Amino acid sequence: MILLSQRSQNVTPSSTLTITAKINALIADGVDVVKFGAGEPDFDTIENQGVY
């Protein structure tokens, strides 16, 4: 059995992943869904200039 610290047990799930799971469940049930959850942009992003 794996034991986890109390602090790690109190971590809540990501809102983005929760929404994505709900969307996937709706799609699996045959609901026509437009996804606005997790994903990648459909456009080119700027090149990383190494400046933060």
Backbone bond lengths (Angstrom), bond angles and torsions (degrees), N, CA, C in turn:
res aa  C-N    CA-C-N  psi(-1)  N-CA   C-N-CA  omega(-1)  CA-C   N-CA-C  phi
1 M - - - 1.457 - - 1.527 108.83 -
2 I 1.317 116.42 135.59 1.451 121.39 178.81 1.526 108.97 -90.38
3 L 1.307 117.01 127.46 1.456 121.82 177.50 1.523 108.65 -100.69
4 L 1.316 116.52 132.20 1.458 122.40 178.88 1.522 109.34 -114.12
5 S 1.308 115.39 151.57 1.459 119.38 178.34 1.526 110.42 -66.71
6 Q 1.309 116.01 158.15 1.467 120.87 178.09 1.523 110.16 -59.78
7 R 1.321 116.17 -39.14 1.463 120.50 -179.11 1.529 111.31 -62.65
8 S 1.328 117.15 -43.26 1.462 119.84 -179.93 1.528 111.62 -69.34
9 Q 1.315 117.38 -26.96 1.459 120.88 178.32 1.533 111.88 -73.20
10 N 1.325 117.07 -18.36 1.459 121.36 -178.91 1.528 113.57 -92.19
11 V 1.317 117.82 0.67 1.463 121.33 179.56 1.527 108.70 -69.97
12 T 1.326 116.43 131.00 1.461 120.66 179.24 1.536 110.09 -92.33
13 P 1.323 116.56 152.64 1.461 119.82 179.72 1.534 111.62 -64.54
14 S 1.313 115.85 151.79 1.455 122.07 176.60 1.524 109.86 -62.71
15 S 1.324 117.12 134.90 1.469 121.15 177.51 1.524 110.59 -62.04
16 T 1.320 116.66 -39.63 1.459 120.87 -179.70 1.523 110.77 -62.75
17 L 1.332 116.98 -44.70 1.461 119.67 179.76 1.524 111.55 -69.20
18 T 1.326 117.65 -32.46 1.459 121.48 176.78 1.522 110.29 -64.06
19 I 1.324 116.90 -45.40 1.466 121.47 178.61 1.523 110.51 -64.04
20 T 1.335 116.82 -43.22 1.459 120.96 179.71 1.529 110.46 -61.04
21 A 1.325 117.89 -42.02 1.466 121.37 177.99 1.527 111.17 -62.91
22 K 1.331 116.86 -40.75 1.473 121.06 178.48 1.527 110.62 -64.61
23 I 1.333 116.29 -43.42 1.463 120.81 178.61 1.527 109.91 -60.92
24 N 1.334 116.96 -46.29 1.462 120.85 -179.71 1.526 111.64 -62.26
25 A 1.331 116.95 -37.00 1.465 120.69 177.54 1.527 110.80 -65.94
26 L 1.335 116.64 -41.53 1.464 120.08 178.30 1.530 110.96 -63.95
27 I 1.323 116.63 -42.89 1.459 120.78 178.85 1.530 110.10 -62.97
28 A 1.331 117.31 -41.15 1.463 121.27 178.42 1.525 111.42 -62.94
29 D 1.337 116.59 -28.82 1.467 121.54 177.95 1.523 112.33 -83.94
30 G 1.346 117.06 0.70 1.452 121.08 176.72 1.517 114.89 90.28
31 V 1.326 117.95 9.97 1.461 121.82 179.49 1.528 108.72 -79.46
32 D 1.341 116.41 133.70 1.465 121.43 177.39 1.528 107.89 -77.71
33 V 1.337 116.80 112.77 1.464 122.13 -172.39 1.525 110.01 -124.70
34 V 1.317 116.38 138.15 1.458 121.99 169.04 1.514 106.28 -95.86
35 K 1.330 116.30 122.54 1.466 120.99 -175.50 1.532 110.88 -83.69
36 F 1.319 116.81 121.62 1.457 122.68 171.70 1.525 110.15 -124.59
37 G 1.316 116.79 25.69 1.451 122.12 179.47 1.514 110.55 -92.55
38 A 1.323 116.11 -138.17 1.461 121.95 -178.06 1.525 110.25 -66.01
39 G 1.309 115.51 147.44 1.449 119.87 177.54 1.506 111.39 170.26
40 E 1.307 114.20 -177.42 1.453 120.76 178.46 1.522 109.07 -106.44
41 P 1.327 117.34 150.97 1.464 119.29 178.69 1.530 110.09 -65.45
42 D 1.331 115.95 150.22 1.463 120.09 178.56 1.530 111.35 -95.70
43 F 1.319 116.08 27.53 1.462 121.70 178.20 1.524 108.46 -142.41
44 D 1.333 115.85 158.64 1.456 119.97 178.78 1.527 109.96 -69.63
45 T 1.312 115.83 137.84 1.453 121.16 177.07 1.521 109.37 -97.23
46 I 1.314 117.02 163.08 1.456 120.22 -179.03 1.520 110.62 -68.06
47 E 1.311 116.04 151.75 1.448 120.99 179.11 1.520 109.94 -71.12
48 N 1.321 116.85 141.07 1.456 122.03 178.69 1.532 109.22 -66.36
49 Q 1.295 117.04 121.22 1.451 121.95 -178.31 1.535 111.97 -94.02
50 G 1.330 117.10 -0.36 1.454 120.83 179.58 1.524 113.57 74.71
51 V 1.325 117.21 14.38 1.472 121.63 179.21 1.515 107.67 -111.87
52 Y 1.311 116.25 130.27 1.466 120.03 -178.80 1.485 111.64 -118.17
